[in-house]
Amino acid sequence: GALWVCSRNALERNVPDVEAGGWSHTKHFICGGLAGVLVQVPTFPFDTLKKRLQASNAPRSTFEEAKVLLNEGGVLRFYRGFMVKCSFVALNGAIFNAVFVTCRRMLSDRSC
């Protein structure tokens, strides 16, 4: 939600436009994909912890489960599966943003 939109807007403002030879959607594709990955960096550990708690039969608190994860593999244990998730979110964000910008342009051209 909001993290993705903020990241996407910041990237869209700061990444230069590529208008040469049919590459006009490249910027929007890249910005959407990067925004998806940027959102995963801070949120993925919480997802890992949530899934662990849901799948566990042991009655542990969130803090106790976090300690177990840390003991299993340090901070990197919280990021197991990160690359798979990022590949999906990057592609999803890239396609969504490119389609969104295209539709927004088409609709704004019609309203004038």
HULINDA-V291177 format. One record per pair of residues at least 24 apart in sequence whose ideal C-beta (glycine too) atoms are under 7 Angstrom apart, sorted by sequence separation. I is the first residue (numbers start at 1). J is the second residue. If there is no record, write none. Layout:
i=I j=J
i=I j=J
//
This chain:
i=8 j=32
i=11 j=35
i=8 j=35
i=7 j=35
i=48 j=78
i=4 j=35
i=7 j=38
i=4 j=36
i=7 j=39
i=48 j=80
i=45 j=78
i=45 j=79
i=4 j=39
i=44 j=79
i=3 j=39
i=44 j=82
i=44 j=85
i=40 j=82
i=40 j=85
i=40 j=86
i=37 j=86
i=40 j=89
i=37 j=89
i=36 j=89
i=37 j=90
i=36 j=90
i=36 j=92
i=33 j=90
i=36 j=93
i=33 j=91
i=35 j=93
i=33 j=93
i=32 j=93
i=33 j=94
i=32 j=94
i=32 j=96
i=29 j=94
i=32 j=97
i=31 j=97
i=32 j=98
i=29 j=97
i=28 j=97
i=29 j=98
i=28 j=98
i=25 j=98
i=28 j=101
i=25 j=102
i=4 j=93
i=8 j=97
//
